[in-house]
Amino acid sequence: MNRLSFEDTEPRSEKIQLAGSSVKALLDACGYTQKLDEQRAITLWGECITQIFGPEAIVATSVKGVDRKELTVTVAKAAWRHRLTFELPKIIASMNDALGSKVIESIRLR
């Protein structure tokens, strides 16, 4: 009876890296990488504005979504909208730094 032999010629970590790069290539080819990055941006909003404004900023804002690299945020009060407006470049830079690429180009405050 013949037995199949599977010899590990590569360490497990190398196999995982190969699989990871294959999955990334597939996501890139299908156009999903940008959408995944946009979803990550939505989840990072609270962390980024907390670093700049403190935790009270989370209560004053709500992320609605991302469309064509524009993050839409609803702001509860005009005073917060005014305050955020002056810090938009800093917020965008902070978010893109956290994401590792230029995922967000603008933020629309409503």
C-alpha positions in Angstrom: 0.0 0.0 0.0 1.4 3.4 -1.0 1.3 6.1 1.6 1.4 9.7 0.7 4.2 11.6 2.3 3.9 15.3 3.1 7.3 16.6 4.0 7.5 20.1 5.5 10.1 21.8 3.5 9.1 25.3 4.7 8.5 26.4 8.2 4.9 27.1 9.1 5.4 30.9 9.3 6.6 31.0 5.7 3.5 29.1 4.6 1.3 31.6 6.4 3.1 34.5 4.8 2.7 32.9 1.4 -1.0 32.4 2.0 -1.4 35.9 3.3 0.2 37.4 0.2 -2.0 35.2 -2.0 -5.1 36.4 -0.2 -4.0 40.0 -0.5 -3.4 39.6 -4.2 -6.8 38.1 -4.6 -8.5 40.9 -2.7 -6.5 43.5 -4.8 -7.5 41.8 -8.0 -11.2 41.8 -7.1 -11.1 45.4 -5.9 -11.9 44.6 -2.3 -8.8 46.1 -0.7 -10.1 49.7 -1.0 -13.5 48.7 0.6 -11.8 46.9 3.4 -9.5 49.9 4.1 -12.6 52.2 4.1 -14.3 50.0 6.7 -11.1 50.1 8.8 -11.3 53.9 8.5 -14.8 53.9 9.9 -13.7 52.0 12.9 -10.6 54.2 13.4 -12.6 57.4 13.5 -13.2 57.3 17.3 -9.6 56.5 18.1 -8.2 59.3 15.9 -10.5 62.0 17.1 -10.0 60.9 20.7 -6.3 61.5 20.3 -6.9 65.0 19.0 -9.9 66.2 21.0 -10.5 63.8 23.8 -13.3 61.3 24.5 -16.1 63.9 24.4 -15.6 64.1 20.6 -16.9 60.5 20.1 -20.3 61.5 21.7 -20.5 64.5 19.4 -19.9 62.7 16.2 -21.2 59.7 14.2 -19.6 58.2 11.1 -22.1 57.5 8.3 -19.8 55.9 5.7 -17.1 56.3 3.1 -17.6 57.0 -0.6 -14.8 57.6 -3.1 -12.3 58.3 -0.3 -14.6 60.8 1.4 -15.6 60.1 5.0 -19.0 61.4 6.0 -19.5 62.3 9.6 -22.7 63.6 11.3 -21.9 66.2 14.0 -24.4 66.8 16.8 -23.7 70.5 17.4 -22.5 73.4 15.3 -19.8 74.2 17.8 -18.3 70.7 17.3 -18.6 71.1 13.5 -16.7 74.4 13.7 -14.0 72.9 15.9 -13.6 69.8 13.7 -13.4 71.9 10.5 -10.2 73.5 11.6 -8.6 70.2 12.4 -9.7 68.2 9.3 -6.2 68.0 7.7 -4.8 66.7 11.0 -7.6 64.2 11.3 -7.1 62.9 7.8 -3.4 62.6 8.3 -3.9 60.7 11.6 -6.4 58.3 10.0 -4.2 57.7 6.9 -1.1 57.1 9.2 -3.1 54.6 11.2 -4.3 52.9 8.0 -0.9 52.8 6.4 -2.0 54.4 3.1 -4.0 57.3 1.7 -7.5 55.8 2.2 -9.2 59.1 3.2 -8.8 62.2 1.1 -11.6 64.3 2.6 -14.1 64.5 5.4 -17.7 65.8 5.0 -19.2 67.1 8.2 -23.0 67.2 8.3 
